[in-house]
Every structure is written in structure tokens, then in C-alpha cells.
Amino acid sequence: MKVLLLGSAGNIGKELRAGLYGQYNLLRVADIAPQEAAREGEEVVTLDIRDFSQVQAAMEGIDCVVHFAGAPDEDTWERILTLNISGCFNVFEAARLAGVKRVVFASSHHAVGFSDRSKRIDANALPRPDSRYGVSKMFGEGLGRLYADKHGMSVASLRIGSYRPDDVPSHPRQLMTFISKRDMVQLVKRCIDHPDFHYVDVYGISANTDARWDNSHADFLGYEPQDNANDHAEAVRALNIIESDVEKRFHGGFLTAIEFDGDLDRID
């Protein structure tokens, strides 16, 4: 198995590079940002996902692409368009042309962020993006389904919750949405290693007591999260963080409130 990790210099990408190291015949790590030198079994590539030729060159000989590159949060439309939409297309199309069989795509729960938080949701939740960033992740999920159905590619879209560089939840909402570093690595590895699936949306969360996302449809992957945000509940609640009416209404939290000038009464 030869794996290409895109976005390997990012917060999650660095953890994936460390956690996946030594697990495959080749781990090719690629990012536009500087990276540490390659170790045995690794190749380090500098590329910009906005440049199709660079992405295409990185696909040579690869079996599975783990796509974690792009703008990691809400941003200007220009950056979202070029990095998360055009760049995402470049990844899927280059993978298709290279005969890559599987793509693991870093989506986000913000693709369904305007879903009502009082309701548990699963993979059948309708697209309800809460931001330009959420729209780009919805687009990536759509590409994944297209390339699975039309081109026979195996695709996993990970609707990642709240990943923290310090591995500790820092907001009451994160007691529902938190995913730890080791659970993130395990989830990605399960998606790389599973022998066969067509397309699946998976929520990227740990085994949180207060979780509002149902992953039972993806049990076949064998993902067994080891951590629980509830272990930090007392400290988090002691922060006395108050959410606005918009934030606390929806799964997307703070991104739903950015630039919000709508009418809560009209949102079902």
C-alpha cells in the first residue's frame, strides 16, 4: 500500500504523518508549507493543490490519497474557491487519471452546521452548510459521491468535529464534537485499510458521552474511539462560556453566528 497524505504540515496533517509512519510501503507527504525531512519509507513533496500538474505528479504509483489540504476554517471566498473547491477537484481528478483506488477526504461537520442541535443526526442529514467553508466541504462530499458512482473510486468523507492541537476540549459545544489526536489517526487508518467500500460519510468524533452524531452506519469500518470529551467536562463548564442564541441552536456553533443576519424563526 502506497499512501499520499496531502496537507501533511497542518495541525491534523502533522499528527497523521506521525501516526501513519511505518504502516505502509510508502508514505508520501505533501504540503505547500515547509516540512521535516523524509525518514525511511517516506517521500516529502512540496506542492500547491491549486496547480493541477503538481497534484498529478504526486499521484504517481499511489493507492490511497488522504486529502487534508486546503483552507482549514472560514475564509474569504477567493481562498475557499481556489483551495477548497478548485483544489479539491484537482485532487479527485488527478487521482482518477492516475488510477488511485481510494480517497479519504477531510470534510467537516460544518457541511451540516445549520442542522438543529436538539436533534441527533446521521449520514442522512441534509446538507446545511453554515459558512463558505461549510459549502466547500459539502462540495467535496459531492465530488466524492460523483467519483465513487461514476468512476468506481472508493471514498470516505470525514465530517470532522472539533480537533484541538492541545488535545483538550475548550468549549461546552466541544463536549459533543471533540475528536482526540489518537482517535483521528485511528479513524483515518481504518478508512485507508478497510478492504472494500463504495462511499461513506463518517463523523469524526471521539466516544463522547454528549455526542449528537450517529456513526452506526459506519460500524463496518471498525472505528473504536478511545477518548471521551466528558473526561474534561468539569473544567470546560467552569469556563462559563455563554453561546449566543444562534450558536447554541445549531450543530455548527460559532460558524453559524459569523455574519448572521437571518431570522431564527424561519430556520426549521
C-alpha positions as CSV (number, residue, x, y, z in Angstrom):
1,M,0.0,0.0,0.0
2,K,1.3,3.4,-1.0
3,V,-0.4,6.4,0.6
4,L,-0.3,10.1,-0.3
5,L,-1.0,12.5,2.6
6,L,-1.9,16.0,1.4
7,G,-1.8,18.8,3.9
8,S,0.8,17.0,6.0
9,A,2.2,20.2,7.5
10,G,-1.2,21.2,9.0
11,N,-2.4,20.7,12.6
12,I,-4.1,17.4,11.8
13,G,-1.7,16.5,9.0
14,K,1.3,16.5,11.3
15,E,-0.4,14.1,13.6
16,L,-1.4,11.9,10.7
17,R,2.1,11.8,9.4
18,A,3.4,10.7,12.8
19,G,0.7,8.2,13.3
20,L,0.7,6.6,9.8
21,Y,4.5,6.4,9.6
22,G,5.8,2.9,9.2
23,Q,2.4,1.5,8.5
24,Y,2.7,1.4,4.7
25,N,5.2,0.6,1.9
26,L,5.3,4.3,1.2
27,L,4.0,7.4,2.9
28,R,4.3,10.4,0.5
29,V,3.7,13.6,2.4
30,A,2.9,16.8,0.6
31,D,2.2,20.4,1.5
32,I,2.9,23.9,0.3
33,A,4.5,24.7,3.7
34,P,7.9,23.5,4.8
35,Q,8.2,20.1,6.3
36,E,10.6,18.0,8.2
37,A,13.0,15.8,6.1
38,A,11.8,12.4,5.0
39,R,12.6,9.3,7.0
40,E,12.9,5.8,5.7
41,G,9.7,4.8,3.9
42,E,8.7,8.4,3.3
43,E,8.8,10.9,0.5
44,V,8.4,14.6,1.1
45,V,6.9,16.7,-1.7
46,T,6.2,20.4,-1.9
47,L,3.1,21.2,-3.9
48,D,0.2,23.6,-4.2
49,I,-3.1,21.8,-4.7
50,R,-4.2,24.8,-6.9
51,D,-1.7,23.6,-9.5
52,F,-3.1,20.5,-11.3
53,S,0.2,19.4,-12.8
54,Q,1.8,19.4,-9.3
55,V,-1.0,17.3,-7.8
56,Q,-1.0,14.9,-10.8
57,A,2.8,14.3,-10.4
58,A,2.3,13.5,-6.7
59,M,-0.3,10.8,-7.5
60,E,2.2,8.5,-9.4
61,G,2.1,5.0,-8.0
62,I,-0.3,5.9,-5.2
63,D,-3.1,3.5,-3.9
64,C,-4.8,5.8,-1.5
65,V,-5.0,9.6,-1.1
66,V,-5.7,11.2,2.3
67,H,-6.8,14.7,1.4
68,F,-6.3,17.1,4.3
69,A,-5.0,20.1,2.4
70,G,-6.8,23.5,1.9
71,A,-8.2,26.3,3.9
72,P,-8.9,24.8,7.4
73,D,-11.6,27.3,8.5
74,E,-13.9,30.1,7.3
75,D,-12.1,32.4,4.9
76,T,-12.5,34.8,2.0
77,W,-14.4,33.4,-1.0
78,E,-11.3,33.7,-3.1
79,R,-9.3,31.4,-0.8
80,I,-12.2,29.0,-0.3
81,L,-12.8,28.8,-4.1
82,T,-9.2,28.3,-5.1
83,L,-8.1,26.0,-2.3
84,N,-11.2,24.1,-1.2
85,I,-13.2,23.9,-4.4
86,S,-10.8,24.1,-7.3
87,G,-8.1,22.4,-5.3
88,C,-10.4,19.6,-4.2
89,F,-11.4,19.0,-7.8
90,N,-7.7,18.8,-8.8
91,V,-7.2,16.1,-6.1
92,F,-10.1,13.9,-7.2
93,E,-9.5,14.3,-10.9
94,A,-5.7,13.7,-10.6
95,A,-6.4,10.6,-8.6
96,R,-8.8,9.3,-11.2
97,L,-6.3,9.8,-14.0
98,A,-3.6,8.1,-12.0
99,G,-5.8,5.1,-11.2
100,V,-5.9,5.7,-7.5
101,K,-8.5,3.5,-5.9
102,R,-9.4,5.3,-2.7
103,V,-9.7,8.9,-1.4
104,V,-10.1,9.8,2.3
105,F,-11.4,13.3,2.3
106,A,-11.3,15.7,5.2
107,S,-14.8,17.1,5.2
108,S,-16.4,18.8,8.2
109,H,-19.5,18.9,10.4
110,H,-19.9,22.4,9.1
111,A,-21.3,20.9,5.9
112,V,-24.4,20.2,8.0
113,G,-23.8,23.0,10.6
114,F,-27.2,24.6,10.3
115,S,-28.8,21.3,11.4
116,D,-30.8,21.8,14.7
117,R,-28.6,20.8,17.6
118,S,-31.6,19.4,19.6
119,K,-31.8,16.6,17.1
120,R,-29.3,13.7,16.6
121,I,-28.1,13.4,13.1
122,D,-26.5,10.7,11.0
123,A,-25.2,10.3,7.5
124,N,-28.7,11.0,6.1
125,A,-28.6,14.6,7.3
126,L,-29.4,17.1,4.6
127,P,-26.7,19.5,3.5
128,R,-27.0,22.5,5.7
129,P,-23.7,24.4,5.4
130,D,-23.1,27.2,8.0
131,S,-20.4,29.1,6.1
132,R,-18.4,29.4,2.9
133,Y,-16.1,26.8,4.4
134,G,-19.1,24.5,5.0
135,V,-20.2,25.0,1.4
136,S,-16.7,23.9,0.2
137,K,-16.9,20.7,2.3
138,M,-20.4,20.0,1.0
139,F,-18.9,20.4,-2.5
140,G,-16.1,18.0,-1.6
141,E,-18.6,15.4,-0.4
142,G,-20.5,15.8,-3.7
143,L,-17.3,15.2,-5.6
144,G,-16.6,12.1,-3.6
145,R,-20.0,10.7,-4.4
146,L,-19.6,11.6,-8.1
147,Y,-16.2,9.9,-8.3
148,A,-17.4,6.9,-6.4
149,D,-20.5,6.4,-8.5
150,K,-19.2,7.4,-11.9
151,H,-15.6,6.3,-11.7
152,G,-15.7,3.4,-9.3
153,M,-13.5,5.1,-6.7
154,S,-13.8,4.2,-3.0
155,V,-14.3,7.4,-1.0
156,A,-14.7,8.2,2.7
157,S,-15.7,11.7,3.7
158,L,-14.9,12.5,7.3
159,R,-17.2,15.1,8.8
160,I,-14.6,16.1,11.4
161,G,-15.8,17.6,14.6
162,S,-13.6,19.7,17.0
163,Y,-9.9,18.8,16.7
164,R,-7.7,20.6,19.2
165,P,-3.9,20.9,18.8
166,D,-3.6,20.6,22.6
167,D,-5.9,17.6,22.6
168,V,-8.3,19.1,25.2
169,P,-11.8,20.5,24.5
170,S,-12.1,24.2,25.4
171,H,-15.8,25.0,24.8
172,P,-19.0,23.4,26.0
173,R,-20.1,22.5,22.4
174,Q,-16.9,20.5,22.1
175,L,-18.1,18.1,24.7
176,M,-20.3,16.9,21.8
177,T,-18.0,17.4,18.9
178,F,-14.4,16.7,20.2
179,I,-12.1,14.3,18.5
180,S,-8.7,13.4,20.0
181,K,-5.5,13.1,18.2
182,R,-5.2,9.3,18.5
183,D,-8.9,8.8,17.5
184,M,-8.3,11.0,14.5
185,V,-5.3,8.8,13.4
186,Q,-7.3,5.6,14.1
187,L,-10.3,6.8,12.0
188,V,-8.1,7.7,9.0
189,K,-6.2,4.4,9.2
190,R,-9.5,2.4,9.3
191,C,-10.6,4.2,6.2
192,I,-7.3,3.5,4.4
193,D,-7.1,-0.1,5.5
194,H,-10.7,-1.4,5.0
195,P,-10.7,-3.9,2.1
196,D,-13.7,-2.6,0.3
197,F,-16.4,0.1,0.5
198,H,-18.0,2.4,-2.1
199,Y,-18.8,5.7,-0.4
200,V,-19.3,6.6,3.3
201,D,-19.8,9.8,5.3
202,V,-18.3,9.3,8.8
203,Y,-18.5,11.8,11.7
204,G,-15.0,12.5,13.1
205,I,-15.7,12.4,16.9
206,S,-14.4,10.5,19.9
207,A,-16.6,8.4,22.1
208,N,-18.2,11.5,23.7
209,T,-20.9,11.0,26.3
210,D,-22.8,14.0,24.9
211,A,-22.3,13.2,21.2
212,R,-25.2,14.2,18.9
213,W,-23.9,12.5,15.8
214,D,-24.7,8.8,15.0
215,N,-22.0,6.8,13.3
216,S,-23.7,3.4,13.5
217,H,-23.9,3.3,9.7
218,A,-20.1,3.2,9.6
219,D,-19.6,0.5,12.1
220,F,-18.3,-1.7,9.3
221,L,-15.1,0.3,9.3
222,G,-14.2,-1.0,12.8
223,Y,-13.6,2.5,14.2
224,E,-13.5,2.3,18.0
225,P,-12.7,5.7,19.5
226,Q,-10.7,5.6,22.8
227,D,-11.3,9.0,24.2
228,N,-14.3,10.9,25.7
229,A,-14.6,14.7,25.9
230,N,-16.6,14.1,29.1
231,D,-13.4,13.5,30.9
232,H,-12.8,17.2,30.7
233,A,-16.4,18.3,31.3
234,E,-15.9,19.8,34.8
235,A,-13.1,22.1,33.6
236,V,-14.9,23.1,30.4
237,R,-18.1,24.0,32.1
238,A,-16.1,26.0,34.7
239,L,-15.1,28.3,31.9
240,N,-18.7,29.7,31.9
241,I,-18.7,30.3,28.2
242,I,-22.0,31.7,27.0
243,E,-23.1,30.9,23.5
244,S,-25.3,33.3,21.5
245,D,-28.9,32.3,20.5
246,V,-27.6,31.4,17.1
247,E,-24.6,29.4,18.2
248,K,-26.4,27.3,20.7
249,R,-29.3,26.5,18.3
250,F,-27.2,24.6,15.7
251,H,-24.6,21.9,15.4
252,G,-22.1,24.3,13.7
253,G,-21.9,26.6,16.7
254,F,-19.7,29.6,16.2
255,L,-19.6,29.4,12.4
256,T,-23.3,29.8,12.2
257,A,-23.1,33.1,14.0
258,I,-20.4,34.7,11.8
259,E,-22.1,37.3,9.6
260,F,-25.5,36.0,10.6
261,D,-28.3,38.5,9.8
262,G,-31.1,36.0,9.2
263,D,-34.3,35.1,11.1
264,L,-34.0,32.2,13.5
265,D,-37.8,31.8,13.4
266,R,-37.6,31.0,9.7
267,I,-35.0,28.2,10.0
268,D,-36.5,24.8,10.5
